[in-house]
Amino acid sequence: MARIIYGVWDSRVHDNRGKGLFEIPESVELAEFDAFNQGNPIKAFVGDRGFFVFAPDTSLLDALFRHLAAAAVESCGKCTPCRVGLHLIQEKLAALRDGKGGPELLDETAELARLAGSTSRCNLGRSSAVALLAAVEHFRDVLEAEILAAPLPVQPGQSYTTAPCVEACPAKVNVPRYIDYIKDGKPSHSLGVILQKYPMAATCGRVCVRFCEQACRRGLVDEPVGIKTLKRYVADHEHHLSEHWFTRDLIEEEKPSHLRVAVVGAGPAGISCAYHLLLKGYPVDVLEARDEAGGMAACGIPSYRLPKSVLKSEVRIVADLGGRIFYNRRMGRDFTLDDLFAQGYKAVFLALGCSTGRPLGVKGEHCSEGCRSGVDFLLDVHDHVEGQRPMSLTGKTVVAVGGGNVAMDCVRSALRLGAKAVHLVYRRGREDMPADHEEVEAAEQEGVTFHFLSNPTRILSEDERVIGVELIEMRPVETDGRGRRGVDPVPGTERVLPCDLLISAVGQQMDSASVSPGDGVVIDKRGCLETDPMTLATARQGVFAGGDCVLGPSTLIHAMANGLKASRAIDDYLTYGRVRFFARSRMRKLINDFMVRSKEWTDAPVKHLYRIRGQELDPAERRELFEEVERPIGQEEAYREAGRCLRCYRIYSLVTESPIPKGSY
């Protein structure tokens, strides 16, 4: 654990100067701040609410210069205090560090910092000089002593720019930056920011679960910025251009032809991994078990949320970049890992997904016609919409069990297939549902009946056909070890809900037939592939895995983030024979671990301005159609919504004893 010699954070002053390091208590909150990488101690940390110094030979002046220099680079330039002020502060600190000024220059620098902090329009300008002002107020003697000793050495270290929305995004998309480009009237630049992280921008702009919006500080004022809506706007707006973007000309350096990589699975994780490897110049083959790419995004998300033409256009990017996709090639049936290495592939990424539904585990489930898993039901819906197999639920009563987005997709699709009544059964309360609240509201508007705090106990059948499901009421009890309230059945509250079709949408799992003991990879107790969390490497050399087959049933954005992460690890493996230390990942962990405990991210007061509401088909009309429900916003609406962004960038800097190894991310 780190020992704070001196510093200020949230106006709390720490001053242990004059004590031996052994006399200074270790800081529990800064438990991870002892070393940045192996054998490289962290000597100082500077952030948006103060600073800490951990080593007696640290130059505070140089640490502050590093911090303000990084802030000056990130200034958007839209207001003078930030655009001009941060650069002037940086220049004056450089002069002080180089022995070209005295205490009077320090006073000038502090006055500029006060002006920038009080008058800048965004949180970057307001927060960047906090540490400098705290140092001048509480440890001026340290700064003046360093000024007298100048010129001072330049210390090694790292700076990191982020925002709450960026940290919440699994792919770490620079959300404020792509919103800035929308405000500047440059949607193609905005799309380019997104494409740095994944290729499926239009898809994600429709079905992303929006962790970024949950973290958006605008929500503390009125409502979060419509980040997903803006992503869809730029993806759709630039669609006519992006069709011609992805050519081999984007590849800066072709890798040797023998460094072939196999990607098993053409879902979001596999497509993302292939995309990034192709951009790095690797020859990539994708092997897909089905006859189309996209994974559960293609066959598990109904067309009213994600038109298939949108997904197909983005999957084509792999072929445009020179990759090959081989369909109807199922691992465990048509080939093994040994086969892939025998064919000359040097690395393999397993993106097997979770395509098998979980049963309810109640009496009568396996002996009744009319019991389906949510995954299988949505596959049938997909085939119906694509015209491959007609399907009708006209006049039937459908019951789905579950509380996630798959359950919402099932019940809303059942209505569109003509069901006369559709019920959703969930064992917990409405507030506990993991599904997007917009999906829940849409299902209610379309006519789905919800049964909360209810759970199936057995399935009733007649002539081996489902005729109903017995439910029992549940009551909330104490929270479990994960902080979630448990539920217990209430004896004597059983009742029967008649139905013709029962859909189990309570979870998914990896197809266990895809992997055999001879493959050399490990399956954990959840039924998922075991990997190193930092590198996504499996137990077998040269084999990496990611997406749902590692995470369990997850989200499209998590899968694509895993694809990006795996591509970087595979590139390192094929280039260096090992996966390198990644400095940015280490910075993220330090910041997030510390900031969670200290309740970080405060914002300046701002005028209320509520978010743009996109147009939707009328519920009575849309329940009859698989046509896309949400309509895109226009240019003026996008500009107005982008203007609601508070640009909550924060800069974090640290000083280390030795230079930090360069990494990919």
N, C-alpha and C positions, 0 to 999 in steps of 0.2 A: 504493500500500500504506500501511497505517496505521503510525504510529510511536508506541510506547507510552512515555508520559512516566513514568507510574508505575502500579502495580497489583499484584494478586495473583491467581494462577490455579493451582488444584491445589497450593496451598501454596508455589508458586514466586513469589518476590518480584521484581518489576521496579521499579527506581528509577533513572530517568534525569533526575531534577530537577537543575537547575543547568546542563544542557547545552542548547545551541541545537538546535532541531528538526532542522537539517541534520546535526547530529552523531549523532543517534539513528538506529540502523539500522532499516530498514523490516522489519516482521514478515511473513514469508512465510505463516505460519499465518493471519494476519488480512488477507490480500490484498484482500478485498472490503470491508473496514471503513473505507475512506477517505471514502466518501460514501454516504448513505442513498438519496437521490434526487438528480437533477442539481442541482449547485450547493449542496448541503446537507450539509456535512461531519458525520460522526459524532464527537461530542466525548467520549462515555463509553459503556461497555457494562457492564452488571451482569447476572450470571447465578447459577446454582446452585452454582458452585464458585469464585466470586471476581468480580473486576471489573478493568477497564482504563480509564485516562483518557488521551485522545489530544490534548486541547487545554488549554493552561495556564490559561485563564479559566473552566474548568469547575468548578461547585460539586459536590463529591463528596457533601456532606451532602444536597443536593436530589436527586441521582441515587439515593442510597440510600433516601430517603423515597419517591420514585416507585416504586421496586422493592417496598418493603415494603407500600405502599398497595395495589398490585396483588395481592400475595400475600394480604393480609387479605380482599379481596373474594372470593377463590377458596376460602377456608377452608370446609370442609364442616360444621364446627361439632360434630363428634362427639368431639373431645377438647379439654380445657381449654387445654393449652399452645398449641395452634394457634388455637383459636377466640378465646380471650381474649388470649393472648400477642401474636399478630401485630397485633391492633388496638391494644394498649397500646404496642407498639414504634412503630407508625405515628404514634400521637398524640405520643409523646415526641420523635420525629424532627421532626415538624411544629413542635413547640414550640421545639426547638433552632434550626430553620431560621428561625423567626419572631422569634428574639431573646428567647425567654421561658425561658431556662435556661442553665446553665453547665456546666463539665466534670463536676460531680457528677451531673447529669442524664444525661450521656453514659455514665457508669459504670452507672447504673441500667438504661439502655437495653441496654447490652452484657450485663448479667447476665440480663435477660429473654430476650435472643437466645440465650444459652447454654442456658437452660432449655427454650426452644421447640425448639432444635436437637437436644437430647439426649433429650427426653421425648415429643415429638409422635408420634402413631401412624402418620402417613403421611409420604410423602416430600416433600410440599409443605411441611409444617411443619419438617421436618428440614433442608431445603436452602435455604429462603428467606432465612435470616439469616446464611448463610455469608459473603457478601460484607461485611456489616456487621461481623462479628467480625474478618475479615481486615483491614478498614480501621482498626478500633480498635487492633488489635495492632501493625500495621506502619506506619500513617500517622496516628497519633493527632494529631501536630502539625498536619497539614493540617486535620483536623476541628476542633481547638481554635481554630485561626486563623479558620476560617469562623464558628465560634460567636461569636467576638469581633466579627466584622464583620457579624453578623446585624442586621436581617432580610436574607435573601438572596432574590434574584429566583427566580421559578418558571421553570424552563427547559423549552423544548419537547422533545418526545420521544415515545416509543412503548413500550408494554409488551405482552408476548405470553405467553399461557399455553398450554402444550402438554404432551404426554407422548409417550413412544416409540411407543405404539400409534397416536396421532393422526397423528404425522408419517409413519408407515409407510402409513397409509390414503391411497389416491389422492384420495378425496373429503374427507379431513380431518374425518371424523366425530369428534365429541367422545365417544370411547368411555368414559372414566371417568365422564362425566356420565350417560350412559344406564345405566351399571351402577349408579351411585349411586341413581338413581330406582328400580331394581329392588330394591335393598336397603331403600329407604324404602317399598316396597309401592305404588309409583305406576307401573305398567307403561304407562299411557296417556301420562304425561310422558316416559317412556323412549322410546316410539315417536315422540313429537314431536321429540325430539332427532335421531333418524335421518331423519325426514321433512324436516328443514331442509335436508338434503343431497341426498336422492333419494327418489322415490316407491315404489321396488320393494324394500321392506324384507323382506317374506316371501320373495321370490325370492332376494335377496342372502343371507338367512339360511340358505338351502339350498345355494347353489352358489358363494358367495364363496371365493376362494382364500386368504383370511385373511392378508394381509400384516401386519395388526395383531397376530395371534397369533405370527407369526414374530419380531416386535419386542418382545413382551410380556416384561417383566423378571421376571415370575413364573417363567418358564422357566429362569432361573438358579438358582432355588430347588428346584423340582420339575417342574411342567409349566405351560405357558401357560394363562391363563384361557380358558375356552371362549366366546370373544367371539361367534363366529358362532352358536353354540347359543343364547346369550342373546338375540341379535338375532331369531332365529326364534321364540323363546319369546314375546317381547313382540309381535311381528307377528301371530302366531297367536292369542295371548291377546286382543288388541284388535281382531281381525278384524271382530267383530260391530259394533264402534263405528266403525271406520275407514270402513266402507261408507257412513256418513252424514256423515263429516267433510268430504268434498271437494265443496263447493258454491260457487257464485259469491260467497257471503257472506264467503269467505276473502280475496277480492280487495279490498284497501284503496282502490285508485284505478284506475278504468278508463282505459286509454289511448285516445286518439282512434281512431276506427274505421278511418281510412285507414292507420294504422301496422300493417299486416298483415305477419305473418311466416310464411314457408313452411319447414317442416321436411321434408326429403327422407329418408325412412327411419324406420320405427317400431320400430327395435331399441332397446336400452337407452340408447344415446346420444341418439337422437331423442326418445324418450319423456321422458327426463330434461330435455332442453332445453325441450321443449314445456311440461312441468309447471312449470318455474320461470318461463318467460315468461308463462304463463297466470296464475300467482300475482301477477306484476307488472302484470297487467291488459291484456296484449297479445292481440289476436285472432290465433289460431294455427291453421293448417291443416297437417296431416301427410299426406304423400303416400307410400304404401307400395306396393312392387312386388308383394308377395304378397297373398294373400287373407286374411291375418291379421297382427296386430301381434305384436311381441316379438322379431323378428329371429332370430338364432341361438339365443337363449334359448328361443324357442318351438319351433323346428324342429330345433335341433341338440343340445339337452340332453334326454336321454331322461326319460320320465315317472317312472322309479324314483328319479331324483334331483330332478326338478322337476315336480310334477303340473301339468298344463296349466290346471286350474281356478285355481290360485294365481296364475299369471302373468296370466291373463285378467282376474282381479279387480283386479289392480294396473294393468293397461293401461287399464281403464275409467276410471281417475282423470282421464285427459285429457278424456274426454267429460263427466265430471261437472263439470269446471271450465269447460266451455264450448268446448273445442277440438273440431275436426272431423278425422276420419281418413278419407282416401279410399284405398280399396284397388285393387289391380291397376293402379296408376299407376307405371310404370317410367320413370325418367329415362333419356334417350337413345332411348327407343322411343315413349313417349306424350307427352313434353314435354321442353323444354330449359330452361336457365337463362334464356335470352332470353324464353321464353314466360312464365316466372314473373314476371319484372319487368314484362312487357307487361300481365299480368293485375292489376298493382297492388301486388304484394308489395314491401315496402321493404327487407327483409332476408331472406336464405336461409341455413339451416343444412343442410349436407350431412352426413348420417349414413348413408352408403351401405354400410357394413360391408365384410366380406371373405367373400363368399358363394361364391367359386369355389375349388375345391381345386387344389393343386399336384400335378403328376405326379411320379412317381419318377425319370423320366428314364433308364430302362434299356431295353435291347433287348426287343422283343416286347410292350411295354406298350400300344401303340395299335392293335394288330391282333388283339386277343384279347377275346372276349366273356367277362365275368367279372372285368374290372378296373374298380374303382370308386374314386372319391375318397371320403375320409371324409365330406365335407360331403354329397355326393349320397346316400351310404348312409344317413346319419342322417336326411335328408329322407324317404327311403323308409320308414325306421323310424317316423318321426313320422306319416306318412300311414297306415301300418298300424295304429298305436295309435289314431288318430282314426277308424278304420273307413273311410277313403277308398280304400284299396287294400290288399287282403290280401297278405301276404308270408310266405314260409316258407323256412327253411334246413334243414329236417329232413333228417338224414342227410348233410349237406354238411360239408366241412372248410374252415374260413375262416382266412386269414392276413391280419393287419393289420400295416402297417409304420409305426412312429412311436413317440414316447415321451411325448406330451402327453395332456391330458385328453380331447381328441377321440379319440385312439387308444383310451383306456380306455373311452370311451362306445361306440365301435364294437365292441370285443371283448365287452363285457358285454351289449350289445344282441344280438349274434350268438348268444350262448348262449340268450337268452330267446326267440329265434326258432327254436330247435330244432336248432342246429348240433351235430353229433356231436363235433367237435373244433375248438377255437379256439386259434390261435397268435398271439403278439405278437412281432414282430421289431424290435429296436432296435440301432442301430449303436454305441452307447456302453454303459457299465456301468449297473447299476441305480441307483447313487448319482447318476448324471448325469441321470436322467429328470426332465423338467420337470413331469410330472404330479404331482398331490397324492399323497403317500405313502399316504393312506387309500384313494385310488382304486386304486392298485397292489395294496395288500393285499386289497381287496375283490375285485378281478379274480382274484387268485390263489386266494382262498377259494372262489370260484365255479367254478374249474376251468380258467382260462386258462393255457396253457403259454407261458412267456417264453423268448425266445432273445436273450440279451444279447451285445454285441460281435459282431453279425452284420449283414450288409447285403446287399440284393438285387443281383445282377449281371445277371440276365436272367429273363424270364418264359417259361415253357414252355407251349405250346399244342398242341392236337390238334383238327383240324377247326375251327380258329379259336375254340376254347374253352380257357380256362385249365385246365391239369392240374397245374401246380406252379410253384415259384419256386426259382431257383438262388441260394443264399446263399454268401457267403464270410466267413470269420472276420476280425475286426478286432482290432488291438492298439493299446493306448494309446501315444501319443508325447508330445512336448513340448507345453506349453500354448501356445495361440495368443495373439494380441495382446489378446484380451478376458479372458485369464486362465483359459480353459477348455481342458482337455486335448484334444488332437487325437487322431484315430485313423487308422490306415493299414491297408489290406487285407493279409492274410497269404497270399502266393501258394501255390497247391497245396492250399488248404483248402476248395475248393468242394464243396458238397453240395446235394442237391435235397430240398425240402420239398413234398410233394404237397398240392394244394389245389384246391377248386372255385371259390373266390371270393378275390380279392386286393384288399385295401382299402389305398389310399394315404392315410395320415393324417399326412403330413409337413409340412403347412402349408396356408395359404389366402391368397387374394389378392383384391383388389377387381376387380369385373367391369369390365373396361376399356371395354366398350360403353356404360357409363353416362355417360362423359364424352367430349366431342369437343373438338378444338382450338378450335372457335368459342366454347366456354364461357368461355374466358379464365382458367381455373385451370391450375395447373402440376402435373404428375405427376412425382414424383421417381424416382430410379433403382430404388427398391424397388417401384415400381408403386403408390405411395400419393400422396394429395393433399398438396401442400406448403402449410404454414401457418406463420404466426408462432407460435412456441411459447408466447408469453405471452398472445396474444389469440385464437389460432385463426383469424385472418383469412387468407383466401386472397389470391391476386394480384388477384382481381376485387373491386372495391369493393362492399361490402354482402353479400358471400358469405363465410360462415364454414364450417368443417368440423371434424369430430371423430369420435372412436370408432375402430373398426378401419380405416376408410378412410384415416386419418391415421397411426395408431399401428402399423398392421400387425395381424395376428391377436393379440388381447390378451385382457383379462379383462372380465367384466361390470362390475366396480367401476371399472376404468379408463374404460370407455365412459361410465358414468353421471357420473363426475367430469368428463369432457370436456363432457358435456351441460350440467352446471352452469356450468362455466367459459365455455362459448360463450354461455349465456343472459345472463350478466353483461356479456360483451363486446358482445352485440347490444343490450342495454338501453342501455349507454353510447353506442354508435354512433347509435342512434335518438334519444337524448336530447341528447347533446352534439356529435355529429358525429365523435367520436373515442373511443378507449378510454382511460380514465383510468389514472393510476398507482395501483397497488394496494399499500398499505403492508403488509398482512398477508403478501402473497406475497413481498415483499422481506424481511420478517423471517424467513420460513421459509427462504429461500435462505441468508441470513446464518448462521442457526443451524445448519442442516443441513450446509453446507459446512465450518463450523468444527468442529462436533461430530464429524463423521466422522473428522476428522484427530486429534481429541483423545480419542477413545474415550469419549464421554460416556455417561451413564446408569448410575450405580451405585445400588445399593439397600441398605437396611438389612436386617439379619438378620431372618428371619421363620420361624415354625413351618411345618413341612412339612404340606401338605394337598393331596392329589391331586385332579384334576379329575373332575367328574361324567361318567360314561360313559352316553351315550344308548343306548336299546335299538334293536336292529336285527333285521330278519327273518333267520331262519336261512339261511345260504348255500344249502343244498340246496333250500329252499323258494323263495327269492327269485329264483334263476336261472330259474325257470319263469314268473315274473310280471313285469309292468311296474309293479306296485304300489310306492309309495314305500318305500324300504328303511329309512330312519332314522325313528324315532319321536320325537315331541316330549317334552321334559322337563316335569315338573310344577312347581307353584308352590314347594314346599319345596326341590326340587332347584335351581331357578333362584336362590332366595334364598341357598342354600349356595354355589353357584358364584360368584354376584356377590360374596359375602363374601371370595373369594380375591383380589380385585383389590387391588393394593398402592397404588392411587391415586397413580401416579408423576408427578403434575403437577410441572412446573418453570416458574418465571417467568423471563423474559428481558426486560430493559429497556435502553433506550438514550436518550441525550441527544443532540439535534441542534442545529445552529446556528440553524435557522429552523423554524417550525411545519411539520409534515408534511402534505401534501395528503391530504384525506379520500378514501378509495376504498371500493369495495364489499366487498372481501374481502382 
